[in-house]
Amino acid sequence: MSTVEINFHKYGKIRFPPTYFLGIKSINSMKEQFEQEFGIPKKDLEIYHGDKIVNDDKEFISLQEKASFLVIKSKSENIDDESDDPIDQGKTKEVCVIKHVFHGHKIGNNQFIWKDAIIPYVIDENVSNDLKIMIQNAISEFHTKTFIKWKDKTNDFQDYVMFVQNNQRSPHTQVGCCRKGKQEISLCHPTYPNVKSKLKVACILHEMMHTLGFIHEHQRNDRDKHITLEEKSLEDDNFVKDGVPLGQYDYKSLMHYGDGVGFKCNNNELSSSADKSLTFSQLDLAGIRRIYGKEIYKNVQRPHFGEWHKGCTSNKCTDKSCCCNACGQLPGGINCGYIGFKGHWTCCMNENENNLECHPSHTGFWHMACEDPKCTSELCYCKSCGGGCTYNGNKAHWSCCNKEEFDSECPSSPYLQ
């Protein structure tokens, strides 16, 4: 569940608080609420999912929990008489489209952020011991590599996560903190239903990322450069385009499905990388830092989304090549774009560790110019570029927008919208 955006043909888009639909447990209640607030007779209203009328209350609740698109239509001839929309020319008129806006990729929308980057949790008593160990391993991965804290639930916390085991369904959960008390991360173990694939810790991390508020990487608006969707996926909520991209398209993200799961990869690099990661990618970590950094650094407008690299300590290091392991490859295999010997933040190249403000508008990373003579304008061998970056050429550039000027403003930055 997430922030609700309703697009009325006559009145434009209206944002509703997340609690607007949380108390509505039946179709009749939904119609009554629309009648009360908008004066539309409930007897004239129908709720659609795709071309199908939703009549069953359980289906209605399930569609809300999956953040599906719902369309409300009216049989009244007095609704939206000014509309030129072709949909309005039939027997029913489209009153509005209910769209769930996932907060995890919406900068500044903190309604579904877990306060102070703390997620209280419990593990259901029916979870097997082996699965409990895997859950604890996933939590340890979060604690080792991020500032997100998964804490045992106490009475001090109203909202919390319960890990449950359901071997009849594939893993699933809700997106973001739903502000309604308990919400579940449902896992199967040891294998997925109807297939031989075993559950991995990476899958648990994937569901936990959803709980933090992140949607799938292949739901980005720029995905068509990288994947070709199968026809059967067009109506699947797991493939609906949504959100504001953070950085470049990430081939190694935990949030990317594998090749053949609803789409075909458009290149071999993505095909060999998608759904192969065992842990967070560089851009997974950057996304967490971007969204939740403000929960840690309360007075910082743009917290760093990279990591701090210490200065070089070996006289064998050069300004572009580090031998002492102070710098080098970032998580995901791309080299840090910094040139020099001093300590620096990998996101903005700032050499002041105590300056917690990340100054550029870019949400991607700076890729240094290619060094290997084998590199071409489209293929990088020296690991200065790659992993979903769409830049063509050999110069240094920002991975999010391909700008070649370090001090440039990012045209696709959420901070400029």
C-alpha positions as CSV (number, residue, x, y, z in Angstrom):
1,M,0.0,0.0,0.0
2,S,1.2,3.5,-0.7
3,T,0.2,7.1,-1.2
4,V,-3.0,7.2,-3.3
5,E,-3.2,9.5,-6.3
6,I,-6.6,9.8,-8.0
7,N,-6.8,11.3,-11.4
8,F,-10.2,12.9,-11.9
9,H,-11.0,13.7,-15.5
10,K,-12.8,16.9,-14.5
11,Y,-10.7,18.0,-11.6
12,G,-7.2,16.7,-12.3
13,K,-5.0,14.8,-10.0
14,I,-5.7,14.7,-6.3
15,R,-3.4,13.2,-3.7
16,F,-5.0,11.4,-0.7
17,P,-3.3,10.4,2.6
18,P,-2.4,6.7,2.9
19,T,-5.2,6.3,5.5
20,Y,-7.9,7.2,2.9
21,F,-8.5,3.6,1.8
22,L,-7.0,1.7,4.8
23,G,-10.3,1.5,6.6
24,I,-12.4,0.5,3.6
25,K,-12.9,-3.2,3.6
26,S,-15.7,-3.6,1.2
27,I,-16.8,-2.3,-2.3
28,N,-20.0,-0.9,-0.8
29,S,-18.0,1.2,1.7
30,M,-15.9,2.5,-1.1
31,K,-19.0,3.5,-3.1
32,E,-20.5,5.1,0.0
33,Q,-17.4,7.2,0.6
34,F,-17.4,8.5,-3.0
35,E,-21.1,9.3,-2.7
36,Q,-20.5,11.2,0.5
37,E,-17.4,13.1,-0.6
38,F,-18.1,13.7,-4.3
39,G,-21.9,13.5,-4.6
40,I,-21.8,10.6,-7.1
41,P,-24.7,8.2,-6.4
42,K,-23.2,4.9,-5.3
43,K,-25.8,2.9,-7.3
44,D,-24.1,4.4,-10.5
45,L,-20.6,3.4,-9.5
46,E,-18.6,0.4,-10.6
47,I,-15.0,-0.5,-9.7
48,Y,-12.8,-2.0,-12.5
49,H,-9.4,-3.7,-12.5
50,G,-8.5,-3.8,-16.2
51,D,-11.7,-4.6,-18.1
52,K,-13.1,-6.7,-15.2
53,I,-15.7,-5.4,-12.7
54,V,-14.5,-6.0,-9.2
55,N,-17.5,-7.4,-7.2
56,D,-15.8,-9.5,-4.5
57,D,-14.6,-7.8,-1.3
58,K,-11.7,-10.2,-0.8
59,E,-10.5,-9.4,-4.4
60,F,-10.9,-5.7,-3.7
61,I,-8.8,-5.8,-0.6
62,S,-6.1,-8.0,-2.3
63,L,-5.9,-5.6,-5.2
64,Q,-5.3,-2.7,-2.8
65,E,-2.6,-4.6,-1.0
66,K,-0.8,-5.2,-4.3
67,A,-1.1,-1.5,-5.2
68,S,-3.0,-2.3,-8.3
69,F,-4.5,0.2,-10.7
70,L,-8.3,0.6,-10.0
71,V,-10.7,2.5,-12.2
72,I,-14.0,3.8,-10.9
73,K,-16.7,4.4,-13.5
74,S,-20.1,5.9,-13.3
75,K,-23.3,5.1,-15.3
76,S,-24.6,8.6,-14.6
77,E,-24.9,10.8,-17.7
78,N,-24.1,13.9,-15.5
79,I,-20.5,12.9,-14.7
80,D,-17.8,14.8,-16.5
81,D,-19.9,16.0,-19.5
82,E,-16.9,18.2,-20.7
83,S,-14.6,15.2,-21.1
84,D,-13.3,14.3,-24.6
85,D,-11.8,11.1,-23.4
86,P,-12.9,8.1,-25.6
87,I,-13.6,6.1,-22.5
88,D,-16.4,8.6,-21.7
89,Q,-18.2,7.9,-24.9
90,G,-19.5,4.5,-23.9
91,K,-22.3,3.4,-21.5
92,T,-20.1,4.2,-18.5
93,K,-18.0,7.2,-17.8
94,E,-14.6,7.0,-16.2
95,V,-14.7,9.0,-13.0
96,C,-11.2,8.5,-11.9
97,V,-8.1,6.3,-11.9
98,I,-6.7,5.3,-8.5
99,K,-3.0,4.9,-8.8
100,H,-0.7,3.9,-5.9
101,V,2.5,6.0,-5.9
102,F,5.3,4.1,-4.4
103,H,7.2,6.3,-2.0
104,G,10.6,4.6,-2.2
105,H,11.4,6.4,-5.4
106,K,9.6,9.6,-4.6
107,I,12.1,12.0,-3.1
108,G,10.6,14.0,-0.3
109,N,7.6,11.7,0.2
110,N,8.3,10.3,3.7
111,Q,4.8,9.1,4.6
112,F,5.9,5.5,4.3
113,I,9.5,5.9,5.5
114,W,10.3,3.9,8.7
115,K,11.0,6.5,11.3
116,D,14.7,6.8,12.3
117,A,15.5,4.0,9.8
118,I,14.3,1.5,12.4
119,I,12.1,-1.5,11.4
120,P,10.7,-3.4,14.4
121,Y,10.1,-7.0,13.6
122,V,9.1,-10.4,15.0
123,I,9.4,-13.9,13.5
124,D,6.3,-16.0,13.6
125,E,6.6,-19.1,15.8
126,N,5.6,-21.3,12.9
127,V,8.7,-20.3,10.8
128,S,11.1,-23.3,10.5
129,N,14.5,-23.1,12.2
130,D,16.4,-23.1,8.8
131,L,14.3,-20.2,7.5
132,K,14.9,-18.3,10.8
133,I,18.6,-18.6,10.3
134,M,18.3,-17.3,6.7
135,I,16.2,-14.3,8.0
136,Q,18.8,-13.5,10.6
137,N,21.5,-13.7,7.9
138,A,19.6,-11.2,5.8
139,I,19.2,-8.9,8.8
140,S,22.9,-9.2,9.5
141,E,23.6,-8.2,5.9
142,F,21.5,-5.0,6.4
143,H,23.3,-4.2,9.6
144,T,26.8,-4.8,8.1
145,K,26.3,-2.8,4.9
146,T,23.6,-0.1,5.7
147,F,22.5,2.1,8.6
148,I,19.0,0.4,8.6
149,K,18.3,-1.2,11.9
150,W,16.0,-4.2,12.2
151,K,15.1,-4.3,15.9
152,D,13.1,-6.8,18.0
153,K,9.6,-5.4,18.4
154,T,8.6,-4.0,21.8
155,N,5.5,-2.2,23.1
156,D,7.2,1.0,22.2
157,F,6.5,0.4,18.5
158,Q,3.0,0.4,16.9
159,D,4.1,-0.4,13.3
160,Y,6.2,-3.6,12.8
161,V,7.0,-6.4,10.4
162,M,6.2,-10.1,11.0
163,F,8.2,-12.7,9.0
164,V,5.8,-15.6,8.2
165,Q,6.2,-18.8,6.3
166,N,3.8,-19.7,3.6
167,N,4.9,-22.6,1.3
168,Q,1.9,-22.3,-0.9
169,R,2.8,-18.9,-2.3
170,S,5.9,-17.2,-3.7
171,P,7.5,-14.6,-1.4
172,H,5.6,-11.3,-1.2
173,T,5.1,-8.3,1.0
174,Q,3.8,-4.7,1.0
175,V,5.7,-1.6,-0.1
176,G,6.9,0.8,2.6
177,C,5.6,1.3,6.1
178,C,1.8,1.0,5.9
179,R,1.1,2.7,9.2
180,K,-1.5,0.1,10.2
181,G,0.3,-1.9,12.9
182,K,1.4,-5.4,11.7
183,Q,2.5,-6.0,8.1
184,E,4.0,-9.3,6.9
185,I,6.9,-10.5,4.8
186,S,5.7,-13.9,3.6
187,L,8.4,-16.4,2.6
188,C,8.4,-20.0,1.4
189,H,11.1,-22.6,2.3
190,P,13.0,-24.5,1.2
191,T,11.8,-24.1,-2.4
192,Y,9.3,-22.0,-4.3
193,P,5.9,-23.6,-4.9
194,N,5.7,-25.6,-8.2
195,V,9.3,-25.0,-9.1
196,K,12.6,-26.5,-7.9
197,S,14.4,-23.2,-7.2
198,K,15.5,-22.8,-3.6
199,L,14.9,-19.7,-1.5
200,K,18.1,-17.6,-1.2
201,V,19.0,-14.9,1.3
202,A,19.1,-12.5,-1.7
203,C,15.3,-13.1,-2.1
204,I,14.7,-12.3,1.5
205,L,16.7,-9.1,1.0
206,H,14.6,-8.3,-2.0
207,E,11.4,-8.5,0.1
208,M,13.0,-6.5,2.9
209,M,13.8,-3.8,0.3
210,H,10.1,-3.7,-0.7
211,T,9.3,-3.2,3.0
212,L,11.7,-0.2,3.0
213,G,9.7,1.2,0.1
214,F,11.5,0.2,-3.0
215,I,9.8,-1.1,-6.1
216,H,11.4,-3.3,-8.8
217,E,14.2,-2.0,-11.0
218,H,12.4,-3.2,-14.1
219,Q,9.5,-0.9,-13.2
220,R,11.6,2.2,-14.1
221,N,10.4,4.4,-16.8
222,D,13.6,4.0,-18.8
223,R,13.4,0.2,-18.7
224,D,12.6,-0.2,-22.4
225,K,16.2,0.5,-23.3
226,H,17.2,-2.6,-21.4
227,I,14.4,-5.1,-21.5
228,T,11.5,-6.1,-23.8
229,L,8.3,-7.0,-21.8
230,E,6.4,-10.1,-22.7
231,E,2.7,-9.6,-23.6
232,K,1.5,-11.5,-20.5
233,S,3.3,-9.0,-18.3
234,L,1.5,-5.9,-19.6
235,E,-1.3,-6.3,-17.0
236,D,0.9,-7.6,-14.2
237,D,1.4,-5.1,-11.3
238,N,5.0,-6.2,-10.9
239,F,5.8,-4.6,-14.2
240,V,3.9,-1.3,-14.1
241,K,6.1,1.6,-14.8
242,D,6.4,3.9,-11.8
243,G,8.7,5.9,-9.6
244,V,11.5,8.4,-10.0
245,P,14.8,6.7,-11.2
246,L,17.7,7.0,-8.7
247,G,20.9,6.9,-10.7
248,Q,21.4,4.7,-13.7
249,Y,19.4,1.6,-14.6
250,D,21.0,-1.1,-12.3
251,Y,21.8,-4.4,-13.9
252,K,22.9,-5.9,-10.5
253,S,20.1,-4.7,-8.3
254,L,18.5,-7.0,-5.9
255,M,15.2,-5.6,-7.2
256,H,15.7,-6.8,-10.8
257,Y,14.0,-10.0,-11.9
258,G,16.0,-12.5,-14.0
259,D,16.0,-12.8,-17.8
260,G,12.8,-14.7,-18.9
261,V,10.7,-13.8,-15.9
262,G,8.2,-11.7,-17.7
263,F,10.6,-10.1,-20.1
264,K,13.7,-10.6,-22.3
265,C,16.9,-8.8,-21.7
266,N,18.1,-6.6,-24.6
267,N,21.8,-7.3,-24.1
268,N,24.1,-10.1,-22.8
269,E,25.5,-8.0,-19.9
270,L,22.0,-7.6,-18.3
271,S,21.1,-11.2,-19.1
272,S,24.2,-12.5,-17.3
273,S,23.8,-10.1,-14.3
274,A,20.0,-9.8,-13.6
275,D,18.9,-11.7,-10.5
276,K,22.4,-13.1,-10.0
277,S,23.5,-10.8,-7.1
278,L,23.9,-12.3,-3.6
279,T,23.8,-9.0,-1.8
280,F,23.2,-5.3,-2.4
281,S,24.5,-3.6,-5.5
282,Q,26.2,-0.2,-5.4
283,L,23.0,1.5,-6.5
284,D,20.9,-0.5,-4.0
285,L,23.0,0.9,-1.2
286,A,22.9,4.4,-2.8
287,G,19.1,4.3,-2.9
288,I,18.9,3.3,0.7
289,R,21.3,6.1,1.7
290,R,19.4,8.6,-0.5
291,I,15.9,7.8,0.9
292,Y,16.8,7.0,4.5
293,G,19.8,9.3,5.0
294,K,17.6,12.1,6.2
295,E,16.3,9.8,9.0
296,I,19.9,9.5,10.3
297,Y,21.2,13.0,9.5
298,K,18.2,15.1,10.4
299,N,19.7,18.4,9.4
300,V,21.3,17.4,6.1
301,Q,19.4,18.3,3.0
302,R,21.2,15.8,0.6
303,P,23.0,13.1,2.6
304,H,25.9,11.3,0.8
305,F,24.7,8.2,-1.1
306,G,28.2,6.9,-1.7
307,E,30.8,5.7,0.8
308,W,34.0,7.3,2.3
309,H,37.3,6.1,0.8
310,K,40.4,6.8,2.9
311,G,43.4,8.4,1.4
312,C,46.1,6.2,-0.3
313,T,48.9,5.0,1.9
314,S,51.2,3.3,-0.6
315,N,53.8,5.0,-2.8
316,K,52.9,2.5,-5.5
317,C,49.5,4.1,-6.0
318,T,48.9,6.5,-8.9
319,D,46.2,9.1,-9.2
320,K,44.1,6.7,-11.2
321,S,45.1,3.4,-9.8
322,C,45.0,2.4,-6.1
323,C,47.2,-0.5,-4.8
324,C,46.5,-0.1,-1.1
325,N,42.8,-1.0,-1.2
326,A,41.8,2.5,0.0
327,C,39.9,3.0,-3.3
328,G,39.1,0.9,-6.4
329,Q,36.0,-1.0,-7.4
330,L,32.7,-0.1,-5.8
331,P,30.0,-2.7,-5.0
332,G,28.9,-4.0,-8.4
333,G,32.3,-4.0,-10.0
334,I,32.6,-0.4,-11.5
335,N,35.7,1.6,-10.5
336,C,35.4,4.7,-8.3
337,G,35.6,7.8,-10.5
338,Y,38.0,9.7,-8.2
339,I,41.4,10.8,-9.5
340,G,43.9,11.7,-6.8
341,F,45.4,10.3,-3.5
342,K,43.2,11.9,-0.8
343,G,40.2,10.6,1.0
344,H,36.9,11.2,-0.7
345,W,33.2,10.5,-0.9
346,T,32.5,8.2,-3.9
347,C,29.3,10.0,-4.8
348,C,30.5,13.6,-5.2
349,M,34.3,13.3,-4.9
350,N,34.3,15.7,-1.9
351,E,37.5,15.3,0.0
352,N,36.1,16.5,3.4
353,E,34.9,13.5,5.4
354,N,33.1,15.8,7.9
355,N,31.0,17.5,5.2
356,L,27.9,15.4,5.2
357,E,26.1,17.4,2.5
358,C,26.4,15.8,-1.0
359,H,26.6,18.8,-3.3
360,P,25.7,17.6,-6.8
361,S,22.2,17.2,-8.0
362,H,23.1,13.8,-9.6
363,T,21.9,10.6,-8.2
364,G,24.3,8.5,-10.3
365,F,28.0,8.0,-10.0
366,W,30.9,9.8,-11.8
367,H,32.5,7.4,-14.3
368,M,36.1,8.2,-15.1
369,A,37.3,8.2,-18.7
370,C,38.3,4.9,-20.2
371,E,41.9,3.8,-19.8
372,D,42.1,0.6,-21.8
373,P,42.9,0.9,-25.5
374,K,40.5,-2.0,-26.2
375,C,37.6,0.1,-24.9
376,T,35.1,1.2,-27.6
377,S,32.4,3.9,-27.5
378,E,29.9,1.2,-26.6
379,L,31.9,-1.4,-24.6
380,C,34.2,-0.7,-21.6
381,Y,36.9,-3.2,-20.7
382,C,38.6,-1.2,-18.0
383,K,35.6,-1.2,-15.6
384,S,35.3,2.6,-15.7
385,C,31.7,2.2,-17.0
386,G,29.1,-0.5,-17.4
387,G,26.3,-2.1,-15.4
388,G,23.4,-0.4,-17.1
389,C,25.0,3.0,-17.9
390,T,23.8,4.1,-21.4
391,Y,26.7,6.5,-22.1
392,N,28.3,6.1,-25.6
393,G,31.9,7.3,-25.7
394,N,35.2,7.2,-23.8
395,K,35.1,10.4,-21.7
396,A,34.3,10.8,-18.1
397,H,30.5,11.2,-17.4
398,W,27.7,11.0,-14.9
399,S,26.0,7.6,-15.1
400,C,22.5,9.0,-14.4
401,C,22.3,11.4,-17.3
402,N,25.5,10.9,-19.3
403,K,26.6,14.5,-18.8
404,E,30.4,14.9,-19.4
405,E,30.8,18.1,-17.2
406,F,31.4,17.2,-13.6
407,D,29.8,20.5,-12.3
408,S,26.7,20.1,-14.4
409,E,23.1,19.9,-13.2
410,C,21.4,16.6,-13.7
411,P,18.3,17.0,-16.0
412,S,16.7,13.8,-14.6
413,S,17.4,14.6,-10.9
414,P,14.4,14.3,-8.5
415,Y,15.8,17.4,-6.8
416,L,15.0,19.5,-9.8
417,Q,11.4,18.4,-10.1
